[in-house]
Amino acid sequence: MIAARPSSFSRVIITELMIPSYANFGGKIHGGILLSLMDKVAYATASKHSGAYCVTVSVDTVDFLQPVEVGELVSLMGSVNYVGNSSMVIGIKVISENVKTGVVKHTNTCYFTMVAKNEEDRPTTVPALILENKTDVRRFIEAIFRKGFKKDYETNLNKIKKTWDKQEIASLLEKERCINQS
């Protein structure tokens, strides 16, 4: 196995034309189509870095910033932002281009956590990531913080769930647009 690979080694760009069958009832490209394309670029990026079959274990912070229109070219850019032992965080930036007007929009950003698997379908060690520039360092550190924020969120939510009572729940819900019939 290769001990380390530079971040540039596994960068992937997939470009696809958005066709009418991809549109939702509002005439924009369906979010599920974009998610499927993001999953493909995450797989391609992670597999290229690890040299192994990879599976999606988490999708974090999928931001839909602007709609994508039928007829636009969508480019999905994937990069390995962080590596653990068998896991990799793949950052994905999505841009769309109107080929008639030349207008380019940043439409989505998201982070996929992928795990490399061996022939026995067990997690396998991935190469370390060689950070080649300040952008790579920033992405790696941001991934460390996102990982910590996610762990803190889960820990805090579990603590809250164990301690809340009916009065607290009623107080929280009375400020919301819901009807509690439990």
N, C-alpha and C positions, 0 to 999 in steps of 0.2 A: 504494500500500500504506500502511496505517496504521503510523505509527512506533512506537507503544507502546499497550498496553492495560492497564488495571488488572486485578489478580488477580481481583477480584470479577466482572468481565465474563464470564469463561469458566467459572465454577463451575457444575457440573452435578450434579444428583441424579437417579438413576434408582431407582425402587422397584418391586419385583416380588414377587408372591405365590409362595411355594415350594410347588409341587404334588407329588403322589405320584410322578409320572414323573421328577422330579428326584432322587429318593432313590437312595442306593447300597444295597449288600447289607446294610449295618448299620443301615439305616433313617434315616440322616442325609442331608442334601443333599450330593450328590457334589461334590467339590472342582473338577472340571472344569466343572460348571455355573457355579460361582462365578467361576472364571477367565474363562469366556466373558463373563459379565456385567461383570467388571472391564475386559476388553478393550473392550467397548462403551462404558463410561463414559469410559475413557481416550481412545478415538477421538473421542467427542462433545466432550470437554473440549479436546483438542488442536485439533480442527477449528474449534471455536468461537473459540479464541484466534487461530489462524493464518489463518483464512478460507480454508483449503486442505484438500485431501485429505491424510490422514496415515496412516502405516504404523507398526506396532509394530516396534521394533528390539531392545528388551530389556525383560525383566521381572525386576526385582530385589526380593529380600527379600519374598517372599509369605509372610506369617505367618498361619497358621490358628490363631487364639487360642482359639476355642470352636466347637463344632458348631452347625450351623443345622438346625432341625427343619422337617419338613413342616408347612405351615399358617402359618408365620411370614412376616411381611412383611420383605423384605430391602431396605435402602436403601444404595446405593453413592454416595458423595460424592467427586467428582473436582475437583481444583484444579491449576492450573499452578503448580508449585513452583519451576521453574527454566527459563530459556530460554538456548539457545546461538544459533548462527546459523540453523540449520534444525531443530534438535532442541529438544524440550521434555520435562522430567520432570514426569509427572503423578502426584501423590500421591492415593491412593485409600484411603478409610476405609469399611469395611463394617459396618453395624449390622443386627441382626435384632430384630424386635419380635414378641412373642407377643401377639396382639390380645385373647386371652381374659384373660390375667393382667396385661397391661400391662408385663411385664418386657422391658427393652431390654438387649441385649448387644452389645459391640464384638467382632465375630467375625474380622475380617481387616484387615490393613494391607498395602499394597504400593506399589511404584513402577514405573511404566511409562515407558520412554523412547520417544517418538514422534518421527517426522521428517515434516515437511511436504513435499509434492511439488507440482511445477508441472504444467502441461499436457503437458510432454515427459517426465514421470515422473522428473524430476531434483529433488534437494533444493532447496528455495526458502527464502529468508530469512523468518523469522517476526518479528512485532512484539516489541519489548522488553517486559519485564514491569514494570509500575508496582507497587511494593511499597507497600501501603496501610496496613500496621500492623506491629506487632512480630511477630505470628505469621507474616506473609508474609516478613519479613526472616529469621526463624529457619528457616523452610522452605527458603528460597533458599540460605542458608549451609550447612544440613545437606546439601542436594543437592550443593553444591560439594565437601564433605568425602566424601560417598558416592562421587562421581565419582573423587576422588583415591584413596580406599581401593581401589576396583575396579582402577584403573590400577596401583597398587602391588602388589596381589594378583597380577595377570597378569604383571607384570614379575618379581616374586619367584618365582613358580611356574615361569616359563620358565628363570630362572637355575638353579633347583634341578634341573629336568629335565635340563639340560645337564651337571650335575656329579655326579648320584648314580651310585653304582656298585652292583654286585650284593650286596656285603656290607651296604651301607647299606639296601638294599631288604629283604634278608632280616631284618635287625635290626628294621626298622619293622614288617614283616608278622608277625613271631613274637609280637608283643604283641596282635595283632588276631584276630578270629574269622573266619579264612579259611585255606584250604589252597592254597599256592602250588605249582602243578604246571608252571610255565614253565621 
